[in-house]
Amino acid sequence: MSYDKRTVRSWVLYDFANSIFPAVVTTVVFPFFYRGTVVGGEEGLGELWWGWAVAASALIVACTSPLLGAIADRSGARKRFLVFYVAICLIGVALMTTLGPGMIVAGFLFFIIANVGFESANVFYNAYLPDIVPPERLGRTSGHGYGLGYLGSALGLLLVLSFARAGQLEIVWLIVIAYFAVFSIPAFLFLPKDTRGGMAIAQAAKKGIADFRRIAAEVWGYANLRRFLVAFFFYIDGVLTIIVMAAVIAQGTFGFDLQQVIVLFLIVQFSAMAGAFALAKPTDTLGPKKVLTGVLCLWVAAGIFAYFVEDPNVFYGLAIAAGFGLGSVQSASRALMASLIPDGREAELFGFYALCGRSSSVLGPLLFGGVTYLAGGNQRPGFLVLTAFFLIGLILLQRVKDPRARAETA
């Protein structure tokens, strides 16, 4: 396999480009604004609506990603899909400039549009990884992407900080759009061009729908891939739910204001960046399974400890420790998935990767929001629910055989 540095740099830079969206829209500013200003009212109601919004968008992505991946592989239209869904995401963010108090359903729908665009674009972006780097560089390249992405998240938050504190959220959303669009340009230009597939997009869509059950059965037939996806389903649910609920937890349990939430998130981003870079090379040398095992043990301990934490200063320290494993759990998962995929089915199987990740993301926010609502706004019981997801995923991961480890012992 040829290794083109410009192509790899362009791929990594997209992680930097899209990182402002989860930082500002999914994790910090928008959930804080949606819970406190748009929904307001009864304790726990904001968490409930926010959990529904995250779950609904995740369900849409889960249901469509395998089909979209199959269409992209068969029609050779991967880059066109990437550009299209980035545009959908930015349109959803642009619609957020019209939101105000009481516009609960509009905010719900606008977030769904934006998040579906963001997550669907990632299916096609991730599928490029095994095409542009050899197997022995999967972990390193994936880790560098996530590391630069966390740097991008931090810089994006710093750009919007003064406007968010001043309540000028229309400017915040416009900054997100400009940042995402500009830094995505190298990926649009230099990632491998679409190739003429065996089918037109419409024909590939029709066949993809007809063959979905067969494709799912084939995926299920790869025993090692199946074991990994089942484990991934559980532990990534806990990870993604914490990401989308972080601002809500800091606000609801520890009484943080918006500025404190942003400072907390900046600390976590730099901690996650350090973890992603520090564990990028070990992901290749030790194997992604060992890295994932260690990080999940850290998250189980952090989840249990978080239940008892009362002091906000201790919460800062806990967030730093958990943040160190945040980037590596995502990058190592992506590297392990890429190593398990047969050639020529990258987008299709990364579609199933998104299916497992996003279908599990329906469960976590709903459970966290529902448990918090039933507990009268007390979020702590939800911490234990998320910890259970980490523990189940950790146990199931031990059944997965790491291809790198097998290759070294062969």
DONUTI-656031 format. One record per residue: residue in three letters; y negated, z negated, x of N, C-alpha, C in turn. Coordinates in pm, whole numbers, plus 50000, padded with zeros to 5 digits. Atoms other than C-alpha are relative to their C-alpha. Last residue first. Example, Ala and Ser with C-alpha at 12.3 -4.5 7.8 and 13.67 -1.06 7.14 Angstrom:
<semis>
SER501195000649918501064928651367498914992749923ALA501195000050089504504922051230498805000050090
</semis>
This chain:
<semis>
ALA498994989450004516444857350232500365004650142THR498695005849971514674823850276501095010650003GLU500015006449869511184839050308501364994550038ALA500094989749897511714863450019500094993950140ARG498714993149990512964835749790500005010350112ALA499065009349939509884814549861501375006450018ARG500355001349859507584844049793500994990850072PRO499534988349924509384851949466499694999250148ASP501134993649935508854815949340500495011950082LYS499704996849861511714806849106498845007950060VAL500424986749955510494790448783500345001750148ARG498904990550024512474760848645499695014050050GLN498985002249898510034735748802501215009349982LEU500264991749882507264750848591501094998550105LEU499444986650021508794735548277499815009050121ILE498535001150005508144699948399500635013949987LEU499515003749868504564707348502501524999650003GLY500074988249915503834725348175500544997450139ILE498964990650046505074695647973500025012550088LEU498705005549962502964671548182501145009449959PHE499824998749856499804692348159501414995750041PHE499844985849970500174696247780500235002050150ALA498624996450035500734658647743500275014750029THR499155004249889497484652447929501455003549974LEU500134990049894495674673047665500864996550120VAL499384987750049496974650847384499975010750109LEU498565001649982496094619947588500765012249950PHE499694999149857492464630847620501524999450024GLY499804986149963492314637447243500325001850147PRO498624996150032492834600347177500315014650036ARG499015004649902489594594547375501465003149962GLN499324989049931487334616547161501164995550087ASN499485005349873486244590546905500855010750068GLY500864996049890484264609746639500424994450135GLY501395003450029485774592046338499045003350113ALA500325012849936489314592346474498544996149982LEU499245010450069490284619446225499724986250057TYR500545001250135487484641646360500704988749923THR501315006449990488494635446721499394997649862VAL499765014149966492144643046642498684992450009GLY499425006850116491144675346464500224985250026GLY501015001550105488794687146739500514992449881PHE501045009049950491344679947013498934997749893LEU499495013649993494204694846813498934990250046LEU499775004750136492254725946716500494985550000PRO501275003550066490874730147069500184994849858GLY500725010949935494384727747220498694996249933LEU499455013250030496364748946973499144988650055VAL500225002850141494354781246971500374985449972SER501385004650015494174780747350499614997949854SER500005014449978497974782847355498604994349980SER499345005850116497664817047194500104984950015ARG500925001050112495034825347455500674994949874GLY501165008449974497074817647764499154997949877CYS499565014049984500364831147635498824990750020LEU499415004550126498804863247501500424985450010ALA501125004150086496644866747813500504994949866TYR500575011849931499794867148027498834994649917PHE499175011250044501264891047771499594986950067GLY500295002050141498334914347834500824988649942PHE501145009250001498854908548206499484998249857LEU499495013649983502244923848131498894989850020GLU499155003950112500814955747982500444985550013ALA500875003350113498004958548235500824994949881GLU500935010749969500424956148531499154996049879ARG500165007050129503344976248399498974988850011GLY500314990950110503545003248667499794993349866ASP501014989849978505324981948927499825008749876PRO499474987449947507344952448793498885010450013ILE500144988150085505314920248747500645012250065LEU498844998750088506484887148900500025013049921SER498794998349918504134886749200501255002249915ALA500044986849936501094892748976501275002650080MET499764989950103502034862348761500055013950063LEU498585000950033502274840049068500375010449895ALA499214994649888498884852249192501494999649969ARG500204985449998497214846948852500835006350112SER499304994550116498704811948824499905015249999ALA498585000249968497594803849180500835005449884SER499734989449902494044815149096501495000550036GLN500184986850060493854794848774500365011150099VAL499004998650106495374762648910499885013749935SER498694996749946493414767149232501055001749892GLY499944986249952490024769149065501385003950046LEU500284990650108490484737448859500135014550046GLY498804992750039492234716349121499765011049898PHE499384994549880489074705149298501245008249966GLY500594987149970487434700948957500615006550122ALA499374990150087489834673048867499485013950030ALA498584999149963488734652649168500725010549916ILE499914993549869485044660249109501465001950041ALA500264985750021485334652048738500095007750131LEU498794994250057486934618548819499855015149981GLY498994999449894484034609849044501295006349953TYR500444989949903481484618748776501065001750110PHE499664987050060483494598748520499585011450092VAL498584998049969483244568548750500465013549945ASN499924997149856479474571848730501435002250047PRO500304985849973479664574848350500075003650148ASP501214998349919481374540448335499755014950026GLU501165003450080483904537148050498695003250072VAL501305000349933487034553148195498884996849901PHE500475013849982490294543248022498594999150058TYR499905007350126491334576647872499364986150011ALA501194997250082490054594748181500004992249870PHE501095008549953492734577748395498765001749912ILE499695013850038495534593548193498854990850036GLY500035001150145493974628148216500284985949952ALA501405000250043493224624448588499904998349849ALA500585012949963496834614948667498564998949951VAL499345010150085498164644848473499404986250029TRP500614999550134495534667048640500654990249904LEU501365005449995496574656748993499384999349861CYS499835014549983500254662848915498634993150003LEU499675005350133499204697048783500284985050006VAL501235000650080497484704549115500284994149862GLY500885010649951500544695849321498764998349915THR499355012950024502894716749108499104988450044LEU500145003550141500504746249103500604986349970VAL501405003350022500304746749482499784995649856LYS500245013049939504074745149512498564995549980LYS499355010550080504504773549261499744986250057PRO500825005050110501874795249428500644989049919GLY499564994550127503844798149753499214994149886LEU499075009450064503484777450069500635005849874THR499075005349900501924804950284501054990649940ASP499174989649939500324826350012501044994050094THR499314993450111499014798149790500905011150052PRO498725006750031498284778950111500765006249883LYS498994996449899495704806350194501324992549978ALA499714985550009493774802449867501095004050099LEU498594997850035494044764249857500375014749987ALA499125008049915490804756450042501485002949974PHE499994994749864488884785149882501014992650088ALA499504986250005489824775849524500095006050139GLY498565000050022489434738649589500595013950002ALA499365005149879485974742449740501515000149988MET500144989549899484894764449450500684995750130ALA499004989850031486284738849205499955011450102SER498715005949970484244711049370501135010249977PHE499905000149854481154733249367501324993750045GLN499894986449951481734740748999500145000450152VAL498634995250020482454704348912500185014150056ILE499145007549908479174692849064501445004949990LEU500274994749867477304720348879500884993150104PHE499284987349989479024709848557499765006550136LEU498565002549992477894674148597500765012950024VAL499785005749866474314685148669501494997350021ILE500124988949904474404707548359500244995050142VAL498824991450016475734679148143499965011350103GLN498885006849936473084655448281501285008349991GLN500214999449855470334680348191501164993450074LEU499724986749950471754685147841499845000950152ASP500904990050059471924647847765500275013550067PHE500814991849912474994627347851499045008649919GLY501414999950037476154600647604499115008350091PHE500795006749896479474593247774498505001049978THR499375012249951481924600447490499104992350097GLY499495008850104480064626047277500544986850049GLN501035003950098477824643547528500524989449906ALA501065007149927480254644447821498924995049906ILE499485013049957483114653047586498914992050070VAL499875008250120481144680947413500514986150034ALA501355004350038480074695147749500054990849878ALA500595008849898483674695447874498624995049959MET500425012550061485224709047552499244990850096VAL500884997250113485504745647655499494987349933ILE501144991749963486794737448003499055001849882ILE500965008449928488984708647887498765008050037THR500625008850099490624731547632498994990750066LEU501024992550073491204758047897499314991449894VAL501104996049913493014734248132498875006549920GLY500785011749961495124717347865498805003650083ASP500635004950123496204750647716499144987850032ILE501304993450007496814763648069499274996149872TYR500995006249911499504737148110498655006749992PHE500335014150021501444745947797498894995250094PHE500485002250136501484783947785499534985649981PHE501434996649999501854785748164499374997349864ALA500685011249932505224768148138498495002049998VAL499865011750088506364793547877499324987950063LEU500944998550111504934822448081500094988249904PHE501385002649957506704810448397499045000549883ARG500145014349969510094807548231498564996750041ARG499995007550125509724842148076499804985050026LEU501314997950060508774857648410499884992049870ASN500935007949921511884842448566498585001249946ALA499795014550016514134854748287498964991850076TYR500235004149861512734890148263500034984750004GLY498784997949922514364897547926499844997150147TRP499165011950014511454881847736501285001250082VAL500685010849926509234909347870500854987549997GLU499854997049858511734935247750499374989150086ALA498625003049964511924918847406500265002650149ALA499875014649995508144918647382501414995950041ILE500675004449877508064955647472500154984850016ARG499154996449886510674963247204499404995150131ARG498845008949999508734943546945500935003150115PHE500395013549959505524961447036501204990650008ASP499085005349899507064996247030499754985450037ALA498624997950039505545008946707500984993150094ILE499745007750121502154993546780501475000949961GLY500015014149963502185007047135500294991049882LYS498705003349943503255041447012500084985350038LYS498974998550105500265043946782501374996150053ALA500165011150095497915030047046501085000549893ALA499485012049935499265053847313499894987949907GLN498554999049999498725083247077500644987650062ALA499535001550138495165072547008501525000549992ILE500165013950043494485066947380500544997949859ALA501375002850040495945100847477499924985749949MET500384999650141499345099547641498504998649985GLY499164990750074501075105647975499585001849856GLY498685005050037498265089848165500795010349923ARG499534993950124495375107448334501414995249972THR499164988349976494135083348591500475005649867ASP498964997850099491225059548548500775012750037LYS500364992250118489375054648872501165000749903PRO499314987150014490295026849110499675007049868LEU498595002550032487614999549128500675013549975PHE499084998849887484475012849299501444995749973LEU500114988349913481855020949037501195001750093PHE499974987850081482604997548745500015012550088ALA498654998750054483464969748989500125012849918PRO499064995649896480224975749182501445001649950ILE500144985849967478224974548852500945004450113SER498774992850035479534940848737499985014550047PHE498995002649898476794922048926501375006149966VAL500394995049868474074938248716501124998250103ALA500044985449993475694934148373499745004950142PHE498654994550020476724897548404499985015150022TYR499175004349887473354886448545501395006549993ALA500454992749881471294906448292500914997050120ILE499744985750016473264894247988499665007550129VAL498554998049997473324857748097500335014949996ILE499625001449860469584859048170501515002250016LEU500394987549934468994872547818500344999650150TRP499024989750036470974843547668499675013350068VAL498715003349940468894817747858501015011249972ILE500084995549861465644834947758501334997450072GLU499984985350005466554831147390499965005750141LEU498644995049991467464794947469500085015249990GLN500234985550009463904784247546501345007350014GLY499614995150132464594747547466499785014849981ALA501214997850080462594735747768500325005149860ARG500685012950019465694720547929498785001549912ALA499185008050093467574753247872499344986649972PHE500194994450134464734773448031500814992249896SER501345003450047464634750948338499765005149858LEU500235014350019468414752048385498634997049940VAL500385002650139468984789348324499534985749978LEU500974990350051468954800948687499514996449860LEU501305003149939470644769248812498915009549950LEU500545012050064473444774748563498644996250057GLY500424996550136473974810248685499394988249927LEU501274992949989474024798549047499465003949862ALA501035009649959476724773048966498635006750008SER500265009050113478814797948770498884990250034GLY500804992850099478454823749047499674991449880LEU501344999249944479694798649304499075007149902TYR500605013350020482614791849074498624999150062GLY500355001750140483304829149061499374986549972LEU501314993650017483154832049438499544998849855GLY500985007649923485984806749455498605005749986TYR500365012050075487864823449170498964991750075GLY500684996050124487764857049344499554988049921HIS501374996449963488574841649682499215004449878GLY500765012249973491584824649526498575002950039SER500255006750128492864857249375499174987550020THR501014992150071492434874849710499664993749865ARG501285000849930494224847449903498905007249922GLY500585013350018497024843849650498634998950063LEU500325002550141497734881249628499304986549982ARG501425003650012497504887850004499604996749856GLU500305011549914501234888150091498544995849995PRO499505012950051501984909849787499604988050085PRO498565001649984499734938549906500454986149956VAL499635007949881496224942349759501524999050009ILE500974998449891494604968149527500304991650123ASP500214986249959497274975149265499155001350126PRO498844995249923498584939449231499885014550045LEU499675007949881495024927849144501235005250074TYR500264992749876493954956148909500564992950124ALA498944990349976495664940048609499785008350126ASN498885006449932493334910148632501085010050038TYR500455004049867490334932148542501154993950080PHE500004987849920492164948148251499534997350143VAL498654994449998493084915048089500055011950095ASN499245006249891489734899848190501435005250009ALA500354993249875487884924747967500824994450116SER499284987250000489774910447669499705007950126GLU498595002349970488574875147753500805013050004PHE499815005549866484904884547775501474998950035GLY500354990049901484854907147469500274995350142VAL498944989850006486754881947258499715011150101ASN498845005149927484334855247379501185009649996ALA500245000849855481214874447280501254995950076ILE500214986549948482434884646933499874999650152ILE498714992950003483834849846863499865014050058PHE499205004749888480584833446975501345007350005PHE500584994349878478594855446739500794995550123LEU499644985849986480924847146450499485006050130PHE498544999049992480714809046483500405014550029GLY499685004349864476964810646546501495001050028ALA500504989749909476564831046227500334996550144VAL499064988650006478804806846035499565011150094ILE498695003749949476844776146145500945011950005MET499354986949999473314789646104501424998550057GLY499354996950126472094754746006500735013349995PRO499305010850070469634751246292500585004649867GLY500835011850022468734784246465500794989549925LEU499465012150061470424815346603498964988949988THR500505001350137468734849446657500384986649937THR501455002049995469054850047039499424997749861MET500305014349998472804845346991498514997050005LEU500145004750138473094882046891499644985149994ALA501324995750049472454891747254499754995149858VAL500995009049942475464871047362498605003549950GLY499865013150064477704889847120498994990050053ILE500574998650134476354923247247500074986749926LEU501455000949985477064911947603499295002049867CYS500395013749964480714904847522498484998750002ILE499825008150121481154938347347499574985650025ALA501114996750091479684956347651500084991949871VAL501185006649943482134938247882498805002549909TYR499965014050042484844949447640498904991650067PHE500215001650144483924986147671499954985349961VAL501424998150028483574985448051499694997549853LEU500765010649933487044970748099498525001049966PHE499855012350079488594993947840499204988550060ARG500764998050124487165024148017500104987849909LYS501415002649971488455010448349499155001949875ARG500275014049970492025007648222498514997150019ALA501405002550038492215041548052499554985850033GLY500774999649877495405055548212498534996949979SER501054989750010496805063447865499195001350129ARG499474987150042500135045647903498965011149998ASP499014995049905498945016148110500465014049964ALA500664996949873495765011047906500985005750101ILE500794987850019497635013547574499365004250132ALA499054988850007500204987847690499265013349985GLY499454997649867497434964147796500975011650002LEU501044993449921495644968247464500505002950141LEU500134986250048498864960347274498985007650084PRO498834992349958499564929447486499925014749957SER499904997249857495924917747450501265007750041THR500344986349962495484921647072500295003350146CYS499324989950083497204891246921499765014250049ALA498545001349986496274866647196500735011149926VAL499634994949868492674879147207501514999750018ILE500254985550001492274874146831500425006250133LEU498944993850081493914839846849499845015249997ALA498774999749920491644829147135501125006849925SER500174989549899488544839146936501265001250086ALA500004987050067489764818846638499865011350101ALA498644996650041490684788646853500055013949936VAL499224997149879487304787347028501405004749962ALA500564987849941485434789946697500805004250124TRP499614988350080487714764746524499525013050063GLY498564997949978487284739546806500505012049922TRP499884994049867483504744146785501475002750034TRP500444986050009483574737946409500165007050135LEU499074992850085485654706146453499645014849990GLU498774997549925483684693546751500985008349919GLY500324990149898480454697846552501225003450084LEU500044986950066481954679746253499695011150101GLY498734993049992483034649846465499975013849939GLU499305001649874480114628246359501365006949996GLU498965010349993478404642246052500694999850135GLY499385007150112475234662746085501074990250040GLY500615013050026474424687746361500824991849901VAL499195007350098475894722746321499344986749965VAL499584990750105473264745046485500814992849893THR501124994050073471474718146682500445008649884GLY501115009050028473964693346830498925005749912ARG499595012950056477314711146821498804991949953TYR499314997650127475974746646866500384986849933PHE500954995150100473404737247132500675001549863PHE500965010950019475854716747340499025003549888PRO499345010550079478554743247287499094988049974PHE499754996250140476044770447393500744989249921VAL501204999050083474674753147702500325003249855VAL501125009449991477714739747884498955002149892THR499805013749955481234753847860498804990849984THR498775006650045481644786847679500014985050026VAL499694997850142478134801447691501204991949954VAL501135002250090476614789248017500405000349854ALA500825011549961479534784548254498964996849895PRO499345012750032482004807348074499174987850035PHE499675001250142479444835748073500754987149968ILE501125006250070477934830248418500324998149851SER499925014550001481324836448576498854993249927ASN499675004950134481414873048473499974984849989ALA500834994850108479494885348775500304993349867PHE501345005749987481084863449045499135004049881ASP499825014250031484574872748926498674992650009TYR499985001050147483344908848926500244985749956LEU501365001850049482424903949293499954999449847VAL500385014049985486094898749380498614997549941TRP499175007750094487014933049243499614985250003SER500534997050134484094949649423500774992249894ARG501275007250014485094932349749499415002249861VAL499685014250017488674944549702498724991949982THR499385001950132487554980349644500264985349974ARG501064998450099485214979449943500534997849859LYS500835012150006487954964750163498905001349894ASP501384995349988490464992350086499064988149978TYR500865011650027494024981150155498575004350026SER501264999849927496555009450130499134988249956MET501205000050084500005000050000498755000050088
</semis>
